[in-house]
Amino acid sequence: MAVSKPRPAHLHVSPLGTPSRDCSPDYLTMTRDRPATPDRASRSSFSSIRENESTLPQCFSKTKISSYLDPEAIDDLLSPPSPTGSTSSTDSQELKMIQTQTHTHTHTQPHTQPPTKFLPPVTNPNSRLLGYWTPADSFRGWKEIQVKGKLASKSFGDLQILHQVFKDTPKPTKRGGANRPGDAPLERLPTEILTSIINLLALDVPPNGVSRRNVDLMSLLLTSRTLHIATLTTLYSKITIPHSRIFQKFLAHISEHSTLGTIVRRLDFCHFNPAQLFSTAAERSQARNLTSETLLRCLDLTPNLQEFLAQEYLDDDLNADVLRKLFLGLPRLQAVDFCGCTSTKFKEAFTSIVSPDWPPVLSIRRLSLHKCLTLPSVVLETILPRLNHLTHLDVAGTRITDAALAAIPVTARITHLNLAKCTLLSARGVIDFLTNHPAAKELEFLSLATDARSHQLFDAESLNELLPVLPRTLKSLSLKGSKMEPSHVELLRPLTKHLEEFAIGRSLTLADVNRLFLPDENTEDDVQMQLDWVPHTLKYLDLSDFWGQELDLVYLFSSGCAILKNFSEPLEVIEVAEDVFKRVKKSAAAVERAGWKMSECGSRGWLVRQPLKDATTGKPIVRDDGRRSWKMGADSWGMRKIPVARSEVGGMYGSFMFGRKL
């Protein structure tokens, strides 16, 4: 956006390619075919969508390849620089080791490590999870790490030579100066404070898409022993895997240095695209870089993992052993995302592991099964009752039932709930849950959207029951696909005083929607309404259920409609249906005269308010950048997938959030 901001710390173990800025729908296939049968679903083509820094909201760049993949970098990754300028023997040993592990399907023990010690955090001295691993006191390895070549600092290759870190070398001799080595004021800060500072230097995505990433972090590795330890935590805490060769290198490295595996808190596969390196499935199978066996090995080596983010291109590798490890073998795991996983192997593996014999409580707090179309209801009916601390649940498009929803423990405190296109749910079951269940009293994000062409969850009578019971904590609400009547406006008005996002259902007119922004003026009672009127808080309005001529463009641009006028602020984004967007696009000049612009991403289109200009300077007034804690790292409005980890929008998750139809 307009104001630069620090990003969450991530280790991207591959350089960033140049994202395409072609916004045409022909360039990017975002839509997904409906499954031919309930047990089969086609895999959508890979698409990576990320948010752009801009003075306007809803600005995206889109590409058919991962934005973390640079073909030039592959050779660098396969032959990382060594301290002498050539491939080290340790790297070759690591490659042989991982190949042996892969083909024999056995788990070998990590190599013997030089002595290391654990530093507990100052704020929690008894913690064995939140502390820091450091080499022995004789550590001098940071002095020997070399960052060579123009691509070196952009890739995981730099970290490949961190085996120098744990070498046991003589202590350095004391030198003169104001501070002894390791005794500078900055180095005396608690490690958790140092790490928080260093996290601000880590870039999730370079600002122009091609700049080198994390160069500052690589420099910090060379500064001192203390800063090296703190920086190592930033580099290894969040791992993004864009393709299988990077995964192979990462696995080989933590196999060589098992202590580094204990630092890892997130494994992120949302950018993973196996087809980018291999043209056929046979080639991918022969390479065996990422398989069920190697993935399980990786999970064994990351015992403190807290977030596991997968997507449809990984579903065939999520076998029963991997799923069992995730749910039952990682006691600190808090977030799991299986977005778009629909393969038969995934369904059968999940079905085979669920059992009434599971522990009564699982550690998962944030769960996404977004568009896991093929999972049977028994999976959800087994897992949900065991999520005592659930806060985020995305089951859009799944076979969740009223019984499974009601079985969520009363100790849960759900803030984000996505029930979009859940055709096995009933209006009565949802209303009862929202009215009576203790877990639903603190909701911030709620999607009850349906595709009105094929299914309707709420009719007019059901809405009369639903609207009054919705919690005042809500910031985002989607009633897309529900049948509304003009009488519902009175029930909707109170919601607009605390909502920031609102998706309206069908059967209203644009004049009805206009009443959300203005008090009525025709009766004596309306005078009191005008005196008591409280302005709305809406930033985003979804009118995509107004198809064709249902959205009266003449009225929208007329003086009698407040929606596009300055009076409707803080409203700044209006989503319209695909066919309406095409009509509006033909009148781009009228849109700009009204103070708005058009933006599109995949099959979605928006009208975006242009920022006002300062009367004195003539420069655009700095607008709201859209950052909200409940968005979990996203800046744009109208996301259709709940993030379960706080991070930048990107990869396939970006496509599911902002590039696809419901």
PADRENBA-394834 format. One record per residue (C-alpha): x, y, z; residue in three letters. Coordinates in pm, whole numbers, plus 50000, padded with zeros to 5 digits. Layout:
! PADRENBA-394834
XYZALA
...
//
This chain:
! PADRENBA-394834
500005000050000MET
501045036150022ALA
502875032350350VAL
505745008150378SER
505314983050652LYS
507374955450813PRO
506394920550707ARG
506264888350906PRO
509564870050914ALA
509824841250673HIS
512634821050526LEU
512004817350156HIS
514414791050046VAL
514274800649682SER
514804833649498PRO
511894853849381LEU
510994854649015GLY
509434884148838THR
505654883648886PRO
503544889448583SER
501294919848592ARG
498954907648322ASP
495494911548472CYS
493554894948192SER
491404864948291PRO
492724846447986ASP
496224847148131TYR
495244832648465LEU
492844803648503THR
491234807748841MET
488034787848811THR
487564752148920ARG
485344726848750ASP
482584712048959ARG
483324675949050PRO
481864650148816ALA
480864629449118THR
480904636649492PRO
484124616749523ASP
486074632349239ARG
487334667549185ALA
489574681948916SER
492744700149017ARG
492834736848927SER
495844751048746SER
498524766548964PHE
498164803949013SER
500014826849250SER
498344859149360ILE
499984884649584ARG
499004919249703GLU
500824949249559ASN
501964979949744GLU
499645007049610SER
497755038649700THR
494545019549623LEU
493154987549772PRO
492484955649574GLN
495734957349374CYS
497214923449291PHE
499864907749072SER
499224873448929LYS
501404847048773THR
501074810948661LYS
504314801748837ILE
505334805649198SER
506614840349273SER
509414823749471TYR
510854804549178LEU
513704818048967ASP
515024792948712PRO
518504808048740GLU
518604799049105ALA
518114761849062ILE
521744755648970ASP
522784777249260ASP
520654756449490LEU
521904723749355LEU
525524735249385SER
525594759949674PRO
528774779949728PRO
531264765449970SER
533874784750167PRO
536404776049898THR
534124785149610GLY
533194749749507SER
530614724349616THR
531534711149956SER
531884674550038SER
529314679250314THR
526744690150054ASP
527444659049851SER
527084637650160GLN
523774654350238GLU
522484647049888LEU
523534610649912LYS
521974608250255MET
518584621550144ILE
518584599549833GLN
519304569250051THR
516524578650290GLN
514094583450003THR
514704551049820HIS
514944528450122THR
511944544350296HIS
513734542450628THR
514404568850892HIS
518094573050967THR
519334590451277GLN
520824625551243PRO
524574628651231HIS
526404633051560THR
526364669551659GLN
529014690451833PRO
527874702552176PRO
525064727952184THR
523164743952468LYS
519644757152512PHE
518984792952624LEU
515524797252782PRO
513714830252723PRO
514054856452994VAL
510274860753006THR
509634823353057ASN
512674806053206PRO
510934772253231ASN
509994770452860SER
511594744352637ARG
509694756352332LEU
510254793752315LEU
513974794752381GLY
517054794352157TYR
519664768452068TRP
523244780652061THR
526524763351972PRO
529164756752234ALA
531034785652391ASP
533974779152161SER
531734787351864PHE
533414807251589ARG
531544794551285GLY
529914827351199TRP
533334840851108LYS
533694814450837GLU
530364817950655ILE
530884832850311GLN
528124848050102VAL
529354844949745LYS
527874852649407GLY
525074875749303LYS
522424849149371LEU
523944835249686ALA
522144857549932SER
518844851049756LYS
518694813849807SER
518844785350051PHE
522384779549922GLY
523694804450177ASP
522244783750457LEU
523694751750315GLN
527124761450448ILE
525854768450796LEU
527344735050901HIS
530284757650988GLN
528124771051269VAL
528574741251493PHE
532314736151449LYS
534214735151774ASP
537064760151731THR
539264778151984PRO
537844808252161LYS
538844841552000PRO
541494861752178THR
540414893752347LYS
540894925652152ARG
541104961252268GLY
538164984952250GLY
535324999552448ALA
533424966552460ASN
534714931352469ARG
533444908052194PRO
529864898552272GLY
529494926052531ASP
528164954652317ALA
524924970552449PRO
522954955952158LEU
524284921152228GLU
523314923252594ARG
519604925552504LEU
517524894352575PRO
517494871552274THR
513714873952232GLU
513994911852200ILE
516834908851951LEU
514804883851750THR
511774906951746SER
513974934851608ILE
515584912351348ILE
512154899651238ASN
511454934651107LEU
514324930950860LEU
512984898850705ALA
511134904550379LEU
508374880850279ASP
508454894349923VAL
510994919349781PRO
509314952849712PRO
509854952049335ASN
509624914449290GLY
513224910149171VAL
515404925749441SER
517514903249654ARG
515744891949967ARG
517054889750324ASN
520454904350237VAL
520414922450571ASP
519844889650752LEU
522734873150575MET
524934902150682SER
523794898551042LEU
524914862251036LEU
528454875250989LEU
528334902251255THR
528754884351586SER
527954852351766ARG
525044867951956THR
523424883251648LEU
524034851251456HIS
521994831051707ILE
519104855851702ALA
519154857951321THR
519194820251286LEU
515884818951472THR
514354843551224THR
515664824450924LEU
514504790251035TYR
511274797251223SER
509114800350911LYS
510014779250607ILE
508414783750265THR
508854755250014ILE
508134765549651PRO
509284733149485HIS
510574698749566SER
514304704649514ARG
514254731449779ILE
512464707450010PHE
515164681449943GLN
517904705950034LYS
516094717550346PHE
515484682150464LEU
519114672650406ALA
520234702650609HIS
518064696650914ILE
518994659750894SER
522634670150918GLU
521904695451193HIS
518934683451392SER
519134713051630THR
518054736051346LEU
514934715051300GLY
513834723751653THR
513714760651553ILE
511154755251275VAL
507654767151365ARG
506004768951021ARG
506154747750705LEU
504454766550424ASP
503664749050095PHE
501184774549959CYS
503624783149676HIS
504434746749602PHE
504114737749234ASN
505724704549132PRO
504904709748765ALA
507264739348748GLN
510394717548758LEU
509054685648600PHE
506944684048287SER
505344650348359THR
504124631248663ALA
506594603348577ALA
509534627148608GLU
508284639748942ARG
507854604149064SER
511374594248959GLN
512954624549124ALA
511384615149461ARG
512384648449612ASN
509144652449803LEU
507224621049886THR
505114608650173SER
508234593050323GLU
510424624250302THR
507574646050427LEU
507144623450727LEU
510904624750786ARG
510714662750783CYS
507924662751041LEU
509974639451261ASP
512834664551251LEU
510654694751336THR
509144684751672PRO
508184720451769ASN
506204727151451LEU
503194749451513GLN
501824756551163GLU
501554733050863PHE
500194749250547LEU
499434726350254ALA
497324728949939GLN
495994707849654GLU
499364702049485TYR
500524683349793LEU
497444662049858ASP
498764629549705ASP
501714630849947ASP
499504634950254LEU
499164597950328ASN
497864581950646ALA
501254582950820ASP
501704619950750VAL
498184628750862LEU
498544607551174ARG
501804625251255LYS
500184659351209LEU
497174652951430PHE
498604628951686LEU
502394631851676GLY
503064669351701LEU
501734681052038PRO
502564717751972ARG
500854720051632LEU
498254747751636GLN
497364754851271ALA
496714731250980VAL
495584740850630ASP
494584715350364PHE
493144740750118CYS
491794724749801GLY
492944689249880CYS
490474666349703THR
492424636849564SER
491214601349620THR
494444592849803LYS
493934621850043PHE
490314612350108LYS
491144575850169GLU
494104584250394ALA
492044608050606PHE
489164583450631THR
491494555450738SER
493024573851034ILE
489974589151204VAL
488824567951493SER
486794570851813PRO
489974559851991ASP
491654593251922TRP
492624614052228PRO
489754634952362PRO
491634667752300VAL
493774678152003LEU
496164707552003SER
494814723051680ILE
493454758351724ARG
493134769051359ARG
491874744151099LEU
491224749750729SER
489614723350509LEU
488664749750255HIS
487224733049943LYS
488144698050060CYS
485124686649863LEU
485594649149890THR
486134644150263LEU
483254624050414PRO
481244638450703SER
482704613150947VAL
486074630950930VAL
484594663551057LEU
482364645751308GLU
485484629651455THR
487844659351456ILE
485654689051555LEU
484534675651897PRO
488224672951994ARG
489184709151917LEU
488714723752264ASN
490664755252183HIS
489404761951829LEU
489524798251709THR
489584795851327HIS
487514771051124LEU
487234771550745ASP
485104742950611VAL
483834760350298ALA
482544735650042GLY
482844705450272THR
480304679750390ARG
480014693450740ILE
476694685050903THR
474564701351171ASP
475714674251413ALA
479404681151347ALA
478914718651389LEU
477014714451716ALA
479704690451843ALA
482334718051865ILE
483354719652232PRO
481854747152445VAL
485384757052549THR
486214768252194ALA
486244805452119ARG
485744808651744ILE
486614842351592THR
486714831351225HIS
484104807751077LEU
483634799950708ASN
480574778550626LEU
480264789550263ALA
478634764550025LYS
478164737850292CYS
475104721450137THR
474544696050416LEU
473934723250673LEU
470414735150747SER
469304770350831ALA
467904757851161ARG
471184741051256GLY
473234772451181VAL
470814795751363ILE
470764773251669ASP
474564772151672PHE
474954809951647LEU
472204815951903THR
473064790752171ASN
476624778152134HIS
479164795252366PRO
481904791652102ALA
480084815351863ALA
479834846052086LYS
483074863051978GLU
482914859451599LEU
484784885151389GLU
484574868151048PHE
481494848350941LEU
480694835750593SER
477334819050531LEU
477554824450157ALA
475974801749898THR
475714801249521ASP
472094810849463ALA
472134793549125ARG
472394759549290SER
471574762349661HIS
469894785149913GLN
470574782350285LEU
468494811250420PHE
465104822250298ASP
463424854450411ALA
461884838850721GLU
465194823450831SER
466914857150798LEU
464364872351034ASN
465664848151298GLU
469334850251206LEU
470014887651182LEU
469054897151542PRO
471304870451699VAL
474524879151515LEU
477184890951761PRO
478274927351770ARG
481894916051751THR
481504908151380LEU
483714927251137LYS
483054906550823SER
479744890250728LEU
478694872950406SER
475044864850344LEU
475614860649973LYS
473024837749816GLY
470354843150084SER
466894855849992LYS
466324890850125MET
463324914050138GLU
463084952050181PRO
461884946450537SER
465314932350623HIS
466904966650582VAL
465804976150933GLU
467554944951067LEU
470654951150856LEU
471154987350959ARG
472424979251312PRO
474964955151163LEU
476434982450942THR
477445001851255LYS
480174976451340HIS
480754956151021LEU
483614965350788GLU
482774939350521GLU
479284929550417PHE
478104907150132ALA
474414912850056ILE
472054885449939GLY
469554884249657ARG
466164900149578SER
466874935349705LEU
467034965649478THR
469824991149472LEU
467405015849631ALA
467034991849925ASP
470804989949962VAL
471005027949951ASN
468905029350269ARG
471835014050459LEU
473735046650411PHE
470965072250466LEU
468145076750719PRO
464615076050583ASP
462985110050522GLU
459275105250450ASN
457505101950786THR
457475118651126GLU
459295088951273ASP
462035094951021ASP
462845128551182VAL
463855111151502GLN
465795085651296MET
467785113851139GLN
468535128751481LEU
469675095051617ASP
471485084151302TRP
474845067051357VAL
477205065851055PRO
478075031950911HIS
481505015750936THR
481484996350606LEU
484694995850402LYS
483634968450158TYR
480234960550008LEU
479634929149800ASP
476864933749542LEU
477884903849330SER
474454887949382ASP
472964915749168PHE
473144899348825TRP
472664915848488GLY
470024943048492GLN
469304937148861GLU
472044962348933LEU
470614995048799ASP
473655014148675LEU
471565044848591VAL
470415047148952TYR
473905039049087LEU
475415069548913PHE
472435092348973SER
472315120649227SER
469705101949430GLY
472055073149516CYS
474555078449797ALA
476615046849742ILE
479235063149516LEU
479095097349680LYS
481505111049939ASN
478695107550190PHE
479135069650182SER
482655070750323GLU
484415051350473PRO
483115027550202LEU
485955022749953GLU
485434989249775VAL
482314976349599ILE
482354941749443GLU
480064935249148VAL
479154904248947ALA
481344894348654GLU
478764903848390ASP
478074937148563VAL
481794944848573PHE
481984940248197LYS
479144965248155ARG
480734990348388VAL
484064986348211LYS
482505001347899LYS
481775033148098SER
485195037648258ALA
485045075348212ALA
481805078048412ALA
483335056948687VAL
486365079848712GLU
484195111048712ARG
482375096449012ALA
485725093449190GLY
486185055849153TRP
488385031948957LYS
488004996048846MET
490144967048961SER
489944929948880GLU
491644897848976CYS
490784865348802GLY
486994862548794SER
486334890049050ARG
485924927248988GLY
485664957549215TRP
484954994749207LEU
487585011849422VAL
487255047349556ARG
490075070449451GLN
491755088549740PRO
490745124649791LEU
493355151649734LYS
494525176349991ASP
493095210749910ALA
496385227649998THR
499045205049852THR
497005187549584GLY
498485154149689LYS
496315123449760PRO
495315120550123ILE
496835089950284VAL
494045064450302ARG
493355035650536ASP
495825008550436ASP
493314980850513GLY
495444963150771ARG
493364946751040ARG
494334920851298SER
491364898851202TRP
492624896850841LYS
495674876650951MET
498124895750729GLY
495914904850431ALA
495384941350336ASP
492704938050070SER
488974934250134TRP
486624905550061GLY
488754874650126MET
486904841950072ARG
489334819050251LYS
490304821950615ILE
494064823050675PRO
495184801250964VAL
498644817050988ALA
499504853950997ARG
501444860450677SER
501434879050348GLU
498934869350082VAL
500574848149814GLY
500654815949616GLY
497604793849586MET
496164808549905TYR
496054842449736GLY
494134826749449SER
491574810949681PHE
491234842949885MET
490904869149612PHE
490974853849264GLY
488114829049251ARG
484374828649249LYS
482604815449554LEU
//
